[in-house]
Amino acid sequence: MHSQLLPPSLALLLTACASVPNTPAHAPRITPPNRLDAAAANDAAITGTDRWWTAWGDPALDALVEKSLEANADIRAAKAHVAAARALVTVAESALYPTVAANGTAWASQSDAGIDDKWQAMLPSLSGKSGSGYLVGLGATWEADLFGGRHADAEMARALSESTARTADGVRLMVAADVVENYQQLQGLRRRLDVLDRSEATASRLVDYAAARQRTGAATAADVTRARNGLEALRASRPALTSLVDARKRRLAVLAGDVPEQAPDMVASATFETPDAPTGQLPSDILDRRPDVAARSWLVNARAARLKSLKADLLPRFAIHFLGQNGHIELGALPGYGGTGGLVGLSASMPLFNAGRLQASVKAGDAELEAALANYDQAMLSALEEVESAYGFRAGLDERLAGLIRTSDMARRRADQLAILYDAGRTQLGDVLQARLDALSDEDKMEQTRIAQGTATVQLYRALGGGW
């Protein structure tokens, strides 16, 4: 039997090899640079990025991040997607092993059949007779993966599973960054409200002072109106700040898996400071750490495996089949029949005509692989761009904050100097109060810049791909 099957099998193989299309080799086109342009990134000291949110030094923030990483709905959904992808790996790998199935049937019957007179002498009557029987079997099929098509399917499933896992890591990174960003903005908004409280108190004193001077004829109604206008402008800015505070609380509640209506009233932190920009970051390390880049890389592997599988579909397929059965039939007074039988077979198939469908599938798989490589290149470029831009934003805000600190210090010194002159009777109280308001306005600008600086720092850590 083997000598009879060999020539047709070789013919199928040779015919198939001649029909498999050649596809060009594919490879990424982007070569990462050796270093970043940002000065901080090239510092010799390496900043850890594993639990980067601890750099803020706030235990309440640390606890909130940990809670969110456990309870966040997006992370739970991402974990479920990973579990599903890993289960599909088992489905794909099952094609590499034999498929075995057992079947069985049993029955019983009651007959009420008569027999013609001419058969009465030969067979007894079946009227009122019972019968029974059973049939059990065991079958198995195994496809010999001579050309690696099923192995390629399993490889594709594993690559897709890894890509899904890296995507889930990216979700964890985004959730942690979202928590830190909203938390630091909440703290900054509270500092701005504190500045606003002091500004309103100073502006209220200025209104009282202007009204008192008006009563003595030393000031006009326009002076009083101007002072009151400044006070009302400050009061009008409060609702916007308080609504932003409430929005940050609701967002943090949702990130932690709670309903927004039950957002806790988080304690303000008087020592909350934005940490320095991370240092010692190399492009190669960043790209290896970025979960979105890793996910794109695994998608390239998946598309390459799929292309291999599609090419294998053009080649012959061989399978071994086995069937074994045992059964017994018995009816009334008739002699019973039973026995055991088996069958072993070898099958081979070769696509001869499919209107170009399989060839087109190979071309489509080749194009999908090229698209996956392009997306991988773009992911690397976008990652490097995000890192460079984030470092640039942070450096620019550092310089702006340093300038505002100098300006704020000078404004406070001017107000203190005017207070000394007022005590000496050489200036008016209104000048002192207005100087205090100017200093508080500069302090508010400083706090706004600190919030932006903190946001830029979160964006930088997110771009570096740490914390998942």
PyMOL commands that set and color helices and strands:
alter all, ss='L'
color gray80, all
select helices_A, chain A and resi 2-19+40-42+52-56+59-71+73-96+117-120+149-215+221-236+238-255+260-262+283-289+291-312+357-423+429-464
alter helices_A, ss='H'
color red, helices_A
select strands_A, chain A and resi 99-110+130-144+317-331+337-349
alter strands_A, ss='S'
color yellow, strands_A
deselect
rebuild
show_as cartoon
